[in-house]
Amino acid sequence: MGIGGAICLGFGVYLGFEYFGTSIGFFILGISLITVISSFIYGLKAKPWEQFSLKETMTSTVNESIGITLKVGNVGLATSDLKPVGKALFENEEIEVRTQGDFLSSGQKITIIKIDHSKVYVQLNI
């Protein structure tokens, strides 16, 4: 319900007591409590939030096997814009690469300048 809803509900019950008297005020309070409790129980049992939760898990990591095939100096092709991270094609394998802050357009030839664990750094092939 939220904080705002609780404040509005409490103010409505207060106004029920103020304008309609004690008997109607308690009636409004009872209906409000029944509604809040039943909504809470429905929320616990029906689990309506499950439609918003992620049910799949990722099984792969970025650039798993790059150390085996790629070497510093290899020339490839940027398959997406590098801003500064993007995708590039090296030896028929698309991998995630990054520049050292430069922005490169898709389709440009690039060269590997550094491989740091799973991070591949590239620059424009001059």
C-alpha positions in Angstrom: 0.0 0.0 0.0 2.8 2.4 0.8 3.2 5.2 3.2 0.9 7.6 1.2 -1.8 5.0 1.2 -1.5 4.3 4.9 -1.7 8.1 5.6 -4.8 8.4 3.4 -6.5 5.4 5.0 -5.8 6.7 8.5 -7.1 10.2 7.5 -10.3 8.6 6.0 -11.0 6.7 9.2 -10.4 9.8 11.2 -12.9 11.7 9.1 -15.4 8.9 9.4 -15.2 9.3 13.2 -15.3 13.1 13.0 -18.2 13.5 10.6 -20.4 10.4 11.2 -19.8 9.6 14.8 -18.5 6.7 16.8 -20.6 3.8 15.4 -20.0 4.6 11.7 -16.3 5.4 12.5 -15.8 1.9 13.9 -17.7 0.4 11.0 -15.3 2.3 8.6 -12.3 1.2 10.7 -13.5 -2.5 10.6 -14.0 -2.5 6.9 -10.6 -0.9 6.4 -8.8 -3.4 8.6 -10.5 -6.3 6.8 -9.6 -4.9 3.4 -5.9 -4.3 4.4 -5.5 -7.7 6.0 -7.2 -9.6 3.1 -5.1 -7.7 0.6 -1.9 -8.6 2.6 -2.9 -12.3 2.7 -3.7 -12.3 -1.0 -0.3 -10.7 -1.8 1.5 -13.5 0.2 -0.5 -16.4 -1.3 -1.0 -15.3 -4.9 2.6 -14.0 -5.4 1.6 -11.4 -8.0 5.2 -10.0 -8.0 6.5 -13.2 -9.7 5.5 -11.9 -13.1 8.2 -9.2 -12.7 11.0 -11.4 -11.5 13.7 -12.9 -13.6 13.5 -16.7 -13.7 16.5 -17.5 -15.9 20.1 -17.4 -15.0 23.1 -16.6 -17.2 25.5 -19.5 -17.7 28.2 -17.9 -19.7 30.7 -15.2 -19.0 32.1 -12.5 -21.2 35.0 -13.5 -23.5 35.5 -17.0 -21.9 38.1 -18.3 -24.3 39.9 -15.3 -25.6 43.3 -16.1 -24.2 43.6 -19.2 -26.4 43.1 -17.6 -29.8 43.6 -13.9 -29.6 46.9 -12.1 -29.4 48.0 -8.5 -29.2 48.3 -7.1 -32.7 45.4 -9.1 -34.2 43.3 -7.0 -36.6 39.5 -7.3 -36.5 36.3 -5.5 -37.4 34.0 -3.5 -35.1 30.5 -5.0 -35.5 28.9 -2.4 -33.3 29.8 1.2 -32.2 32.5 1.2 -29.5 31.4 3.8 -27.0 33.9 2.8 -25.6 32.6 -0.8 -25.1 31.1 -2.7 -28.0 31.4 -5.9 -30.1 34.1 -6.8 -32.6 34.8 -9.7 -34.9 38.2 -11.4 -34.6 38.9 -14.8 -36.3 35.2 -15.4 -37.0 34.3 -14.9 -33.3 32.4 -11.9 -32.0 33.7 -10.7 -28.6 33.3 -7.8 -26.3 36.0 -5.2 -26.7 36.7 -1.7 -25.3 38.7 1.3 -26.4 40.8 3.5 -24.1 38.1 6.1 -24.1 37.8 6.6 -27.9 34.5 6.3 -29.8 34.7 4.2 -32.9 32.0 3.5 -35.5 30.8 0.1 -36.6 32.6 -1.3 -39.6 36.0 0.2 -38.7 39.2 -2.0 -38.6 40.6 -2.2 -35.2 43.8 -3.7 -33.6 44.1 -5.4 -30.2 46.6 -3.4 -28.1 46.1 -5.2 -24.7 44.5 -8.3 -23.2 43.8 -8.1 -19.5 42.1 -11.3 -18.2 38.8 -11.2 -20.0 39.0 -7.5 -21.2 40.3 -6.9 -24.7 41.5 -3.3 -25.4 41.5 -2.1 -29.0 42.4 1.0 -31.0 41.7 2.1 -34.6 43.9 0.2 -37.1 46.1 2.9 -38.6 
